[in-house]
Amino acid sequence: MKILVVCGHGLGSSFMVEMNAQEALKNLNAPSDIKVEHSDVMSASPDMADLFICGRDLEENTQKLGDVIVLDNILDKEELQQKLDEKLTDLNVL
C-alpha cells in the first residue's frame, strides 16, 4: 500500500505530514510494507497511491484522487493517527 501526502507545493508541509504519518503507522503497528511519500497536489493522480492525505484547504483539489484523509489541522499528530487508524481499519489493512 502507498500513501501520498499532498500540499500546495509538495515541499514543507507535505514532508512534515509524511514524517508524522510514518510515526503514526509505527504507533498503530501497521504493516511495514506501507510506504508514505509526498508531492504537490497538482501533480497527484489517482494511480500514484492507494490513499492520499491533505489539509482541509486542499480538500476540493483532491476530490478526483479517490480515498483521501482530510486533516483539519496538519500539525495535530493525534488527529492524523486517529484518521489513519479509522481509514486503514475500513480498508482492512489494520
RACOR-V292822 format. One record per backbone hydrogen bond with DSSP energy under -0.5 kcal/mol. NH is the residue of the N-H (numbers start at 1). CO is the residue of the C=O. If there is no record, write none. Layout:
nh	co
NH	CO
NH	CO
This chain:
nh	co
3	35
4	51
5	3
5	37
6	4
6	53
7	39
15	11
16	12
17	13
18	14
19	15
20	16
21	17
22	18
23	19
24	20
25	21
26	22
27	23
28	24
29	26
30	25
34	31
35	1
35	33
37	3
39	5
41	7
43	40
44	40
48	45
49	46
50	2
51	2
52	67
53	4
54	69
56	71
58	55
59	56
62	58
62	59
63	60
65	62
69	52
70	68
71	54
71	69
76	73
77	75
80	76
81	77
82	78
83	79
84	80
85	81
86	82
87	83
88	84
89	85
90	86
91	87
92	89
93	88
94	88
